[in-house]
Amino acid sequence: MRTRAVLDAATVESLLRAAVAAPSIHNTQPWRFRLDPHHQVLEVHSAPERTLPLTDPLHRAQYLSVGAAVFNLRLAALHLGRRPEVRLLPDPHNPGLSATVRLTDPLGADEQPMSDGLYEAIARRHTSRMPFTGRPVPEPIVAEMTSAAHAAGARLHVPDFAGTRRLLRLTAAAEARNQAHPDRTAETLTWITAPGRDAPYGIPATALGPPDAGKRMPMRDFTGPLSAGRRPAVWFERHVQLGLLWTAHDRREDWLRAGQALQYVLLTATAHGVRTSLLHQAMEWPDLRAATALPRPKRCHPHVLIRFGYGPDGAGTPRAPGQSAARPAPPPAAGTEED
């Protein structure tokens, strides 16, 4: 019978502190955590009250966000010297249960946890909505980011100059649609918090970036018609570096894997001093999302564009405490063993 790893209060706190540091669309933090004390399993649930009905009607971006939190849980478990056993969508009768994470045996003395500064990068990773310098990220770092996406079950395509321009044009078209859609604009504004307001969710107005004076970089305008809250335009980098994150299938499980891959890529970049920001606008319109897909392979389902480069660090955004509520669990049947 295998010895069960104990999830004590300090361990749970460390796991949740890492989990809630994950990125999420509009900083909605659409997750909940629940501890099954009998099986020593941490459950990751989606939070239906923190969704974006217009921007994300299928909840795909929500699953990406939850997947990123799951990756942080995995990384934190390895940092604690435990082997995480992750199951995605473990209960078909409970669609809100996105994943379970159980810490099994301690890592052996000869086993190396996922390292290279990734765990330390969790606290340092912030979205940077500011201009980058334009200095190219060295190819070995880009290759490492690409390998990270592949290891997590997704792909990261780094386009050439023409491909980058095409993706930026599609993102700009999506941004224009969003700004012309009053209801979508209003939905976005509900997740912007005014200075001095103590809110655990949403994006502080101080963390918003400026528009591009050259109109090449289609950064999201969170302020909508409130021009008073918009920063003065500045010049962004002329040569943009992008990565298109995609998967071969487009199911909920693929979205969760893509979210893990996204966080793996972002932390890899952060560990090397590379700043990142996400361009999601084109993914919010079915026709534009389809247009961002690669011509080959035929099964290419894009999820997000990652802009990366060197420049100022992004501002931190608030996080709700990673509270975990224990739920009672039925005792195991006689004669069963924990595996």
Stockholm file with secondary structure:
# STOCKHOLM 1.0

chainA/1-339         MRTRAVLDAATVESLLRAAVAAPSIHNTQPWRFRLDPHHQVLEVHSAPERTLPLTDPLHRAQYLSVGAAVFNLRLAALHLGRRPEVRLLPDPHNPGLSATVRLTDPLGADEQPMSDGLYEAIARRHTSRMPFTGRPVPEPIVAEMTSAAHAAGARLHVPDFAGTRRLLRLTAAAEARNQAHPDRTAETLTWITAPGRDAPYGIPATALGPPDAGKRMPMRDFTGPLSAGRRPAVWFERHVQLGLLWTAHDRREDWLRAGQALQYVLLTATAHGVRTSLLHQAMEWPDLRAATALPRPKRCHPHVLIRFGYGPDGAGTPRAPGQSAARPAPPPAAGTEED
#=GR chainA/1-339 SS CCCCCCCCHHHHHHHHHHHTTSCCGGGCCCEEEEEETTTTEEEEEECTTSCCTTTCTTCHHHHHHHHHHHHHHHHHHHHTTEEEEEEESCCTTCTTEEEEEEEEEECCTTCCCSCTTHHHHHHHCCBCCSCCCCCCCCHHHHHHHHHHHHHTTCEEECCCHHHHHHHHHHHHHHHHHHHTCHHHHHHHHTTEECTTCCCSSSEEGGGCCCCBTTSCSCCCCSSTTCGGGCCCCBCCCSSCCEEEEEESCCSHHHHHHHHHHHHHHHHHHHHTTCEEEEECGGGGSHHHHHHHSCSSSSCCEEEEEEEEESSCCCCCCCCCCCCEEECCCCCCCTTCCCC
#=GC SS_cons         CCCCCCCCHHHHHHHHHHHTTSCCGGGCCCEEEEEETTTTEEEEEECTTSCCTTTCTTCHHHHHHHHHHHHHHHHHHHHTTEEEEEEESCCTTCTTEEEEEEEEEECCTTCCCSCTTHHHHHHHCCBCCSCCCCCCCCHHHHHHHHHHHHHTTCEEECCCHHHHHHHHHHHHHHHHHHHTCHHHHHHHHTTEECTTCCCSSSEEGGGCCCCBTTSCSCCCCSSTTCGGGCCCCBCCCSSCCEEEEEESCCSHHHHHHHHHHHHHHHHHHHHTTCEEEEECGGGGSHHHHHHHSCSSSSCCEEEEEEEEESSCCCCCCCCCCCCEEECCCCCCCTTCCCC
//
